[in-house]
Structures are given as C-alpha cells and as structure tokens.
C-alpha cells in the first residue's frame, strides 16, 4: 500500500547539519546552517534568557493550560511593540495589526501562506532569486505557483535593483511578493532605504501583497535601521504580512518562537483577519507551545532585561561584523583579490554569498572540513578567532578548483 511513497532526499540545509555533526574531524567548521555561534564556537544561552528562565520556572502553575489559538496575548503585545516600535503606541496603529504567536518564523510563513491561499486562491508568489530554499517549498506546499524576481547582481554581490524593480512592475494585482527586510538569506545583500522606497511605490501602484520574512533583524545595521521597510510600508498604508522569529536574535532555536503579523487598513479588517489566522492555526496544530513565548515576553516586558537583551544583540551583530572584516583582511594578506572578496564587507547579517561553485563547496568540506551550503552561502557566525585563518587559507586554496 505504501510502495509508491518516494524517498525524501533531505533538506539542503538541515541534512548538511546532520552531516556536519557526524564529521569526526576536530578542526571542522560549521558555516552552513543559520546558527549564531559565539567566539568559543558555542551556540550561547543569552544571559537575559537565563534570567527569564528563573522567573518563568517560579511560575509553574501557568503552564498547565493550553494557550489560545493566537498564542500568549502578552507575547503578541510585546512582539508588536518590538517590531512596530514607532507606531504601536498610537491606538489607530496598533488596532490595525493582527498578530499571532507561531512555531518559529517557518510556522508564521506556513500560517500566512495557508491564509493567503484560502482568501486569494488565484494568486501566485514571487520570491527573490536566490532565496532561502524553504520559501519555495513552503509556498508550493501551500498550493501556490512560485516564480522568481531578479535579486542578486552576481558580478559584485549587490542587489540587482533595476532587474528587481522592472520584474515587480510587471506583476498582476494580488501577486504575493516575498521580501527580506534585512540580512537577506542567503546573500546578505540588502536594499538601501531609497531602493526600498522605489519597491514600495511599485507594490502600491500594482496592488501587490507584500509578505516580509524577517528572522535576522538587529543583526544587520541595528534594530531600528533594520526595520526601515516595516515602518515605510506601515506608513504607506499598504496591507502586508510580516513573519518574525526569535530563533536567532534570542538564540532560542529549539523553542520555536515566532510571530505572524498582518497589517490591515482598519481595526475591523484586522479583527476579521485575526479570526481567520486563528482558524488556520486551529486546523493545523490548534495552539502554539508556551515555554519559549514566556521567556521572550518576560525579557521584553521587563525594562531592565530588555535593555540587557539589546546589548547582547548588539554584541552578536558586532562580532559578526568583526569576523567579516577579519576574514577579508586575512584573505587579502594571503593574496586574494580585494574586488573578489569585497562582498564580505558589503553584505550584512549572518550570511554571505561567496560565489563559490558546488564543486568548490564540496572541496572545502572534503579537504578542509569547512561546511558551506551547496549554493555557496556562508554563515559568518560560525567564524571565530580560532578558525578564521584556516577558513581564509582554505577559501584561497579552492579558488582554482
Ligand atoms: C537557515 O537558513 O540556515 C536557517 O533559517 C535554518 C533553516 O531552517 O534553514
């Protein structure tokens, strides 16, 4: 009866992580999956999260109940204050946003995709070329045809803004456009505010449906800077969806803490959308888990812990920036061409696109135990003072492969 079921070939990112864990070489370096490693090569527990755990564990009685379908209300409130900081206090602003707690950023994308498929069944989806591989899988899985818009200028590692704008400007109304507000995954190439303004003008004129996926905010230029397009879209009055995650910025990967926010035009619309998001959750997994949300709401709801967390976020961002500069410097000292590796400095966030071929990526893994995604994506957060020289040498060594 199950004879026709095909073998799953694995996910390009998660399967590689399994392979990395099985690799017995001591000097191996994981530059594949988007995990933040600290200077000692550990995925840290943030000090603010540790303190929040103590507070949460002393309130065990809360944990026996189901959360509502939309998750913890206090958590959703804190999420709104964090990602819509400049306007969530305005009553008219806050009441036009529907926010639910989700199972990480992927859960937010999935609920958002199911919601859109139910209410915009004829729509298609456009994603950047390239994008996080799972965007395509996820939206196709929800029943959408998925196409790409030009994004990366392969010559210099910048955004191919003309190609992107002219593609978006050819789309029919109600096309869903997946956008990365900052720290683009997989390339690290981001739009400037001026470029975002040009994108927004097209989204508005062509009546497109923006879906922003934001998992790395605060790790690019800073929290407020990274939220530029969120604020600009909000101010433009366009309706949009926004998935967010606390996996990276709170180092809470396994807790699966994320949120989906849908910005509507008025409170009545927002309450109908919220109802439909709840219905989508109910028919998928009923309600989200509690523990991770309690940790996040405890940190964000406490003025002192919140400031402390912002400091930890800044440290993560600065460490990755320092590693970008160090790797670039070491490559140049080893004879690498400045123009070839300038992308390390120009791109931002957790990832960079090395422009290495699949063969070069294979060679890095086989010969040096250095793991990148087959597309050439490198996770900068896996670099530290102890391995960056080896990585620089290995990158130069595979140049001729
Ligand atoms: C990544 O891009 O490496 C992360 O978002 C982890 C994942 O689920 O793929």
Boltz pocket constraint, residues with backbone or C-beta under 6 A from the ligand:
constraints:
  - pocket:
      binder: B
      contacts: [[A, 13], [A, 14], [A, 32], [A, 33], [A, 34], [A, 35], [A, 132], [A, 134], [A, 185]]
      max_distance: 6.0
